[in-house]
Each structure stands twice: as structure tokens, then as C-alpha cells.
Amino acid sequence: MSQLTQLTVLDDEIERLGELVPCRSYDPEVFFAESPADVEYAKSLCQTCPLREACLAGAKDRREPWGVWGGELFVQGVVVPRKRPRGRPRKNPVAA
């Protein structure tokens, strides 16, 4: 199945399911967030999505450059487990 056909089928399913698909009922910016907390929130939204597996498979096929797709974070076309905060890591631990 070509990528265009896959996208068309996925778009049809998204239209049919409407509000059950989190990426259609929440602000799309959350799925392309910069902060690690926002990325984890976006990933949690995907856990209940009925199209999660198809979304993730399509994103892997297309090598999506960034964002949360199918409950996974893509950075430069590769799935990564966690978003690292910007800047350098602290040298000294911070008291909680």
C-alpha cells in the first residue's frame, strides 16, 4: 500500500471517529511541544486513541521528523524514549 493510500485511509478513519481521536480534539501544538512535561502529556493522550497503532506505523514509514505520533516521540525521524530539557544538565543536584 502506498503512503498516499495509507494517509487517505487514516484520514477517513479520523473523520469517522471524530472526537475520539485526541489529536483532533486537543490543541495540535501539544503534540509538537518543547517542554518534556508537555511531551509526556501528549503521549498520555495517545494511549486511549483507537488509531494509535496505525498512526505510529505511518509515522515510522514516513520517518516523521518530530512530534508525538501514536504515543511515541520522534526526534529527527527516530523514536526516542524521553524529551530532554533544553540547555546543559546541572552540575549540582537541586534540592526538591
Disulfide bonds with the S-S distance in Angstrom:
none
